[in-house]
Amino acid sequence: MNLNESIAGSSLEKDRIREKYRIKAKNEEAKLRSQIRESSGKRSDHSLMAGCGAGCLGVILFLAAVSIFDIMLGGMEPILMIAFFVGGFLLVKANAGTKNNEENYSMESRIAQIYKDCEEEAQREMAVYDAKVKQYYERVIKNEPGLKDMKDHMVMMFGRMIQHASTESNQKFIDAALHYKVVSTAIQFYFESQYTNKNDDYNFDAHRFRNLASLEECEGLAQALARMTVKEMKMMYPPNSMKIDVSHNDADVRLHYRGPNKNYVPPRPIA
């Protein structure tokens, strides 16, 4: 089995950034829809009045035409008056409906643009976050010789986790995990997702390091520690004898070890 590192990462901080801009987009969408509804309501009221006016105008023109041209309609005047009124009313309402449809189409286009703009803003903010993490990571790696005691503490904790792992004779491999989280004041360790104890922490102040100032610095150090710890493990264990997978969520990191179990006994046939 070759020693290698397969890295899988996720990020609560990036999820927070995405959620922030998702909420921003939804708020802007709600505001725009409210404005469009208000505008449409005013147009509906206006079109109702205008429609009535147009209908009345149609009736007036009809009566004027009948009077001027002395048209004999044989008692059909009331019906035709209603027809002219309805025709004028519907003409105005149809025009208002067309404007509403155009405005709705424009609204959907603007909403799509809102979500696109917010997604681009989120991507830019996440890119800035990643750049800051990378910058601090590179600074830590550059200062690796000055972090020997920190690195030794990581290796010691990893070795303890491996020693505590099950070595029953029916298990071909030993599986163990070093789970740690870098916070502003310390490196904290976890066993089966439970915080171990304060005595296991690597406290920055106690070792005369300054506290970290941001989430980006915490994640940058966490990633650098993963690299340095795996490198040390490669030198401690025989080549090609184990595998270490690295996964992280921001500054919360898991190094999963798998190696051969010296106590393993292959199963025997019953008969």
RAQUIFEN-V278400 format. One record per backbone hydrogen bond with DSSP energy under -1.0 kcal/mol. NH is the residue of the N-H (numbers start at 1). CO is the residue of the C=O. E is the energy in kcal/mol with one decimal. If there is no record, write none. Layout:
BEGIN
<<NH;CO;E> <NH;CO;E>>
END
This chain:
BEGIN
<<8;246;-1.9> <10;248;-2.4> <15;11;-1.8> <16;12;-2.2> <17;13;-2.0> <18;14;-2.8> <19;15;-2.5> <20;16;-2.2> <21;17;-1.9> <22;18;-2.2> <23;19;-2.6> <24;20;-1.9> <25;21;-2.4> <26;22;-2.4> <27;23;-2.5> <28;24;-2.2> <29;25;-2.6> <30;26;-2.6> <31;27;-2.2> <32;28;-2.4> <33;29;-2.8> <34;30;-2.2> <35;31;-2.1> <36;32;-2.5> <37;33;-2.6> <38;34;-2.3> <39;35;-2.4> <40;36;-2.9> <41;37;-2.5> <42;38;-2.2> <43;39;-2.3> <44;40;-2.4> <45;41;-2.2> <46;42;-2.5> <47;43;-3.2> <48;44;-2.0> <49;45;-1.9> <50;46;-3.1> <51;47;-2.9> <52;48;-2.1> <53;49;-2.3> <54;50;-2.9> <55;51;-2.6> <56;52;-2.6> <57;53;-2.5> <58;54;-2.3> <59;55;-2.0> <60;56;-2.6> <61;57;-2.7> <62;58;-2.2> <63;59;-2.7> <64;60;-2.5> <65;61;-2.6> <66;62;-2.4> <67;63;-2.3> <68;64;-3.1> <69;65;-2.4> <71;66;-1.5> <80;76;-2.4> <81;77;-2.7> <82;78;-2.2> <83;79;-2.2> <84;80;-2.7> <85;81;-2.3> <86;82;-2.9> <87;83;-2.5> <88;84;-2.2> <89;85;-2.3> <90;86;-3.0> <91;87;-2.0> <92;88;-1.6> <93;89;-2.3> <94;90;-2.8> <95;91;-1.7> <96;92;-2.2> <97;93;-2.5> <98;94;-2.1> <99;95;-1.9> <100;96;-2.2> <101;97;-2.4> <102;98;-2.4> <103;99;-2.3> <104;100;-2.6> <105;101;-2.4> <106;102;-2.3> <107;103;-2.4> <108;104;-2.3> <109;105;-1.8> <110;106;-2.4> <111;107;-2.6> <112;108;-2.2> <113;109;-1.8> <114;110;-2.1> <115;111;-2.2> <116;112;-2.0> <117;113;-2.9> <118;114;-2.4> <119;115;-2.2> <120;116;-2.2> <121;117;-2.3> <122;118;-2.4> <123;119;-2.5> <124;120;-2.2> <125;121;-2.4> <126;122;-2.5> <127;123;-2.1> <128;124;-2.0> <129;125;-2.1> <130;126;-2.7> <131;127;-2.2> <132;128;-2.0> <133;129;-2.3> <134;130;-2.7> <135;131;-2.2> <136;132;-2.1> <137;133;-2.6> <138;134;-2.5> <139;135;-1.5> <140;136;-2.4> <141;137;-2.5> <142;138;-2.0> <143;139;-1.2> <144;141;-1.6> <146;143;-1.5> <147;144;-2.0> <151;147;-2.6> <152;148;-2.9> <153;149;-1.7> <154;150;-1.8> <155;151;-2.4> <156;152;-2.6> <157;153;-2.3> <158;154;-2.2> <159;155;-2.8> <160;156;-2.0> <161;157;-2.0> <162;158;-2.1> <163;159;-2.3> <164;160;-1.9> <171;168;-1.9> <174;259;-3.6> <176;257;-2.2> <178;255;-2.7> <180;253;-2.4> <181;188;-2.5> <182;251;-2.0> <183;186;-2.7> <187;202;-1.7> <188;181;-3.0> <190;179;-2.8> <191;194;-3.1> <194;191;-1.6> <196;189;-2.5> <200;197;-1.4> <202;187;-2.1> <204;185;-2.2> <207;203;-1.3> <208;205;-1.6> <209;204;-3.3> <212;184;-2.8> <218;214;-1.9> <219;215;-2.6> <220;216;-2.5> <221;217;-2.5> <222;218;-2.3> <223;219;-2.5> <224;220;-1.9> <225;221;-2.8> <226;222;-1.7> <227;223;-1.9> <228;224;-2.6> <229;225;-2.8> <230;226;-2.3> <231;227;-2.1> <232;228;-1.9> <233;229;-2.4> <234;230;-1.9> <235;231;-1.1> <236;232;-1.3> <237;233;-2.0> <241;238;-1.3> <243;258;-2.3> <244;4;-1.6> <245;256;-2.2> <246;6;-1.8> <247;254;-2.3> <248;8;-2.2> <249;252;-2.8> <250;10;-1.5> <252;249;-1.9> <253;180;-3.1> <254;247;-2.9> <255;178;-2.5> <256;245;-3.0> <257;176;-3.7> <258;243;-2.0> <259;174;-1.9> <261;172;-2.3> <264;261;-1.6> <265;169;-3.1>>
END
